[in-house]
């Protein structure tokens, strides 16, 4: 249930990009273009919360150069939604194993509601 709710949330929010995803995409585009670890022209800056998220953004930026859409934002967003769905599924499974089916439903509803509220 949490996974389904998260899927709906990811689909509904696909046109929107939060600032963290934009920042990562910007770093990825600039690295792919050979401009270094910067958000804009100038000295290197450290504005990325999780540096490993830049890797899919770099791959996405290279795909953009091949004319494959806005992949520098889309690829990290897809990976983030997938990771959140997996974490939600694991939390629901763990709730079911520890406290039963009713607890799993409550966990699924709470996780789904929390994701939709974002």
matplotlib code that plots the C-alpha trace (Angstrom):
import matplotlib.pyplot as plt

x = [0.0, 2.8, 4.5, 1.4, 0.8, 4.4, 4.0, 0.9, 2.8, 5.9, 3.7, 1.6, 4.8, 6.8, 6.4, 7.7, 11.3, 12.3, 15.4, 17.7, 17.0, 17.6, 20.9, 22.1, 21.0, 22.8, 26.1, 25.7, 25.2, 28.1, 30.4, 29.3, 30.1, 33.6, 32.9, 33.9, 32.2, 30.3, 26.8, 27.7, 30.8, 33.5, 35.5, 34.4, 31.6, 30.2, 26.4, 25.3, 24.0, 24.7, 27.6, 26.8, 23.4, 25.5, 26.5, 23.0, 22.7, 26.0, 24.7, 21.4, 23.2, 25.2, 21.9, 20.5, 23.4, 22.2, 18.8, 17.0, 15.0, 15.6, 17.4, 19.7, 16.6, 14.5, 17.0, 17.8, 14.1, 13.3, 16.0, 14.8, 11.2, 12.4, 14.4, 11.6, 9.2, 11.6, 12.0, 8.2, 7.7, 10.3, 8.8, 5.3, 6.7, 8.6, 5.4, 3.5, 6.1, 6.4, 2.9, 0.5, -1.5, -3.4, -0.1, 1.1, -2.0, -1.5, 2.2, 1.2, -1.4, 1.0, 3.9, 1.6, 0.1, 3.5, 4.7, 1.6, 2.0, 5.5]
y = [0.0, 2.4, 1.6, 2.3, 5.6, 6.6, 5.6, 7.9, 10.7, 10.3, 10.3, 13.4, 15.3, 14.4, 17.9, 19.5, 19.6, 20.4, 22.5, 19.6, 17.7, 20.9, 21.6, 18.0, 18.3, 21.6, 20.1, 17.0, 19.2, 21.3, 18.3, 16.7, 19.9, 20.0, 23.1, 21.5, 21.1, 24.4, 25.6, 28.6, 30.0, 30.7, 28.8, 25.2, 25.2, 22.4, 22.9, 19.3, 17.5, 14.0, 14.0, 10.5, 11.8, 13.7, 10.5, 9.8, 13.5, 13.3, 10.2, 12.0, 15.1, 12.9, 11.4, 15.0, 15.7, 12.8, 14.4, 12.1, 14.7, 16.2, 13.1, 15.0, 15.8, 12.8, 10.0, 11.2, 11.7, 8.2, 6.7, 8.6, 7.6, 4.0, 4.1, 5.6, 3.0, 0.2, 1.7, 2.0, -1.6, -2.8, -0.8, -2.2, -5.8, -5.3, -3.9, -6.9, -9.3, -7.7, -6.5, -8.1, -7.2, -4.3, -2.6, -3.1, -1.3, 1.6, 1.8, 1.8, 4.5, 6.7, 6.3, 7.0, 10.1, 11.4, 11.1, 12.7, 15.6, 16.4]
z = [0.0, 0.9, -2.3, -4.3, -2.6, -3.2, -6.9, -7.2, -5.4, -7.7, -10.8, -9.6, -8.6, -11.7, -13.3, -10.0, -9.0, -5.4, -4.9, -3.9, -7.2, -9.1, -7.4, -8.0, -11.7, -12.1, -10.7, -12.9, -16.0, -15.3, -14.6, -17.8, -19.7, -18.1, -16.0, -12.7, -9.3, -9.4, -9.3, -11.5, -13.0, -10.4, -7.9, -6.9, -4.4, -2.2, -2.4, -2.8, 0.3, -1.0, -3.5, -4.8, -6.1, -8.7, -10.4, -11.8, -12.7, -14.7, -16.5, -17.1, -18.4, -20.9, -22.0, -22.4, -24.8, -26.9, -27.0, -24.5, -22.6, -19.1, -17.8, -15.4, -13.3, -14.2, -13.5, -9.9, -9.2, -10.5, -8.3, -5.3, -5.8, -6.2, -3.1, -1.1, -2.4, -1.4, 2.1, 2.4, 1.4, 3.8, 6.6, 5.9, 5.7, 9.0, 10.7, 9.5, 10.8, 14.2, 14.9, 12.4, 9.4, 11.1, 12.0, 8.4, 7.1, 9.6, 8.6, 4.9, 5.4, 7.5, 5.0, 2.1, 3.7, 4.7, 1.1, -0.3, 2.1, 0.7]

ax = plt.figure().add_subplot(projection="3d")
ax.plot(x, y, z, "-o")
ax.set_aspect("equal")
plt.show()
